[in-house]
Amino acid sequence: MPIMASIDIGSNTVRLLAAEVAEGKLARQVLEMRAITRLSEGLKDKGRLKPEAASRTLDTLAGFASALERAGVEAVSAVATEALRKAADAADFVKMAKERAGLDIEILAGEEEARRTLMGIRAGIGARLGPGPKLLMDIGGGSSEVVATTDWEEYTAVSVPVGAVSLYERFLMNDPPSVKELSEMESFCFGALSPVDALVAKGAVPTLVGTAGTITTLAAVDMAMDVYDPERVTGHEMERERILRLLWRFASLSKEKRMLIAGLEPGREDIILSGTALLLTLMDRVGAGRIVVCDWGLREGNLIDFHEKTARTR
């Protein structure tokens, strides 16, 4: 069985997964790596990637490529999201990634990112969820994808150009943040998420399922994990009031003190507050009182999609 790999180049984090894939499932995981590189750092100011951010990310990709070669990986699909969708110099970055790491990067449109995220969530937790409408949310660094589905086959999706990093850079100047900053950020989030209304039938409350760094980190903090455990995170449920209490806790502490919280991934201490506020706003917008967490998302869905496309061309 061939070993294939998926690299998810996010606005905040770059993640790699190499595995054997069979019948739409990850049969055996071979390699897993991740690094926070903050590719979108400062992107809002000039519309171009900061040289330092691009360099960090390219160094990471080169390291990933070496690890994949040592692991005997036969084929790789590398995808990028909002940072490269927005950056005026995205083509230059893609060219350098090819030269330095031998990777061909596909920049996903928002709807395609949502589709592959759905595939990952379905593979990771779909069998545990009952029938009925579901709303899937992926909070990224630069954008958030929201997908509505009932049967996992048909779906509607929106990509909102708001994420944990972009919110942090726009609103949270003080450490800890001021009440005014938090209020302005939450008001902005509520308006930015208005496209989500079209995904939810009036009076219906779908099962909310969340993936990606903000939401999985909240689960890890909720369980006070000293070592992140994806199997425990997947399926963990959190009530809105518990998430709100975590928001207040984060807001009362400086970034330095947040780093001491069990379960909080190093490098996420600054943006966890903005990501949590965005999640709470979505929950209030759709009337969801709880969320089910899934560690699987775009990275896994992209790997499954890549395997299916490769199998069709053989």
N, C-alpha and C positions, 0 to 999 in steps of 0.2 A: 504494500500500500504506500503510495507516494507521500512524502512529507511536504506540506505546503505552508506558506506563512502569510500573515496579514499584518500590515503596519498602519496604524491609525495616527496620522499627524494632526493632532488637535491644536487649538489656539493656546492651550496651556500645557498639555501633556502629550508625549509621544509614547505609544504603546505597541508592543509586538507580541504576536502569538504564532507559534509554529506547532502544527499538529497533523496527525493523519485524519482524514475526513472520509466518512462513508455514509451514504444514504441520508445526507443532510445533517449528520451529527459529527461532533468532534470525537473520534474514536480513541485517540491517544495523544495527550499533550506532550510535546517534546521540549519546547522552550517558551518561556514567558519573560518579558522584560518591559520596563517602563521608566520614563524619566520626565520630570517637569522641566521644560525648557522655555516656557512662556514666549512662544513664537510671536504672539500678537502684542507683545509689550510695546507700548508707545505707538502702535499702528494708527490710532485715532488722530494723532497729532499731525502727521505728514502724509498718511496714506501709503507709506512704504515701510518695509520691514527694517527694524533697527539692525545695524550690522552685528551687534552683540547677540541679539536674539536669533538671527539667522545662523550665525556661527555656532552658537550652542546647539541648535537643532541639527545642523549639518554634522557636527562632531558626533552627536548621538546616533544619527542615521548611519554614519560610517562604522561606528562601533557595533550597531545592530547587524550591519551587513557582514562584518567579520564573524560575529557569533553565528549567523545563519549558515555561513560557509562551513564553519567547523561542525555544525549540527547536521550537515548533509541535506539541507533543504533544497528541493528541486525547483520550486517556483514561488515567486513572491508577488503579492498585490499590495502596493502602497497607495493609500488614499489620504487626501488632505481636505480640510473643511473650511470654516469661515475665515481664518487668517489669510489663507491663500486665495479664497474667493474675493477678498477685499483688496489685497495688496497690489499696488500698481506694478510692483516688480516681481510678481509671482513667477513669471516666466524665467526670470534670472535665477530664482531659487530652485526651480524645477531642473534647470540646466546644470546647476552646481551639484544638486543631489545625484544626478546621473553621472557626472564626472567623478565625484568623490566616493559615492557609495554604490554606483551601478544600478540605481533604482529608477524606474519609470513611475512617476507620481501622477495619479489621476486626481484631479480636483473635482470633488463631487458637488453637484448642485444640491441645494437644500432639500428638495423633495427626494432625491436619490439617497442622500444621507439618511433621511427618515426611513426609507424603504429597507435599507440594509440594517438599520438599527432595529426595526421591527423583526427582521429575520433572526438577529442575535437574541433579542428578548424572548422570542417564541421558542428558540432552541434551549434557552437557559431556564425558562420558568413556565412556558406555555402549558405544559401538561399538568401543572399544579393549580392553574386557575380555572374556575368554573365557567359556564356559559354566560353570555351577556356582554354588554358593551364594555370596552376597555379603552383607557386613554393612557398612552405611553409617553413619557417625557424624558428627554435627554438634555440636561443642562450642560452646555459646553462653556469654553472660555469666551468665545466671541458670538455664539449663536445658541439658540435652543430649538430643538425639533420636537414637535408634538404630533402624535399620530393617534387617530381614532380607528378602532377596528372592533368587530364582533367575532368574526370567524378566522382571523389571521390571514385570510386570503384577500378579501376586499378591504380597502382602507382609504382614509383621507388624511392629509397631512399638511401642516404649515411649518415653515422655518421662520423663526423670529430672530432678527439680527441683534439679539441682546443675550449676553452671557455673563458669567461670574467675573471674568477679567475686565470686560468692557465696562460693567457697572462699577467695579471697584475703582478703576482709573477715572471714571467720570464723576463719581459722587463722594468717595470716602477719602477725604484729604487729611482728616485728623485721626489720631491713634491714642485712645479709642475714638470712634466717630462721635460726632455731636448728634443730638436729637434731631436737629434741623436736617442734617445730611441724610439720616435714616429715613425721615419723613419724605424728603424730596425723592429719594431713591425708590421708595415703595410706591409713591404716586406715579413715577415714571414707569415702573414695572407694570402697574395695573393697566395703564394705557397701551404699553407696548404689546401686552398679551391679548389685546382685543380680538385679533384674528382667530384666536382659539375658540371664541364663542360659536363660530360656524361649525365646529366639529362636534358639539354636544347638543343633543336634542333637548328642547325646552322641558324642564321638569325632571330630566334623567340625571342620575348621578352614576357615572361609570366607575369601574374599578380603576384606580390610578396606579400605574406601575412606573417606577423611576429607575433610571440607570445613569452611569457616568459619575465623574469624580465627586461632585458636590453631594449627591444623594447617597452614594456608597460610603462616603466619609461620614455622613451623618449617622448612618447605620453603625459604622465602626465605633463612633463616639458614643452612641446610645448603648452599645454593648461593652464600652470601655476596653476595646481590644488593644492589647500590647503588641500583638502581631496580627496583621490583617489576614482574615480568613474568608476567601470568596464564597466558600460553601455555606458558611454561617450567615453571610451577608445576604445571599440570594434567598428570598422568601421572608426576610425579616420585615415586620410591619411596624409602622410608626404612626401614632395618632397626631393630629394637627397640634394639639396642645403640647405634646412632648417636643415637637419641632419648634414651636414658639418659645418654649422655655430654653431650648438650646440657642436660639437666636439671641435672647436676652443675655444668656451667659457669654456668648461670643462678644456681644456689643459692650459688655461691662469690662472687658479685658483688653489690654494692649496686645499687639501681635506677638510680642515676646512671651507674654504669659499664656497666650493661646497655644503656643508650641508645647506647653507642658500637659495639655489635655490628652488623656489616653485615647487612642484611635484617630487622632488628627494627623494626617499625613504631612510630614515636613515639606515646606514649600507651598502649602495650601492655607497657612494660617492667616494670610491677608485676604484671600478671596472667599473663604468659607462663609463669611457674613453676608456678602452680596449674593452668593449662590443660594443661601438659605432663605434670604428675603424673597428672591425670585420664585423659589419653590412654594413658599407660603402664599404668595400672591396668586399663583396658578391655582392652588388648592381652593382659595377663597373665590376665585373667578368661576370655577366649575362646581363649587359646592362639595368638594371632596373632604371627608373628615379624617381620612387615613391614606397611607401610601404603602404599596408593596415594593420592596427593593429587589433589583436584579443586578448582579455583577456583570452579566453578559450584555453586550450592546453592539455598537458599530464594529468594533474590532472582530468579534466573533461572527457577526452577520456578514461582514465583508469576506471573511475566510470561507464561509459556506457558499456565498454567492460566487466567489472565485472558483471554487471547486466545481460547482454546477456548470459554470460557463466553460471551464476547461474540459469537462467530461463531454459536453455537447460537441466540441470541436475535434474530438479524437476520432 
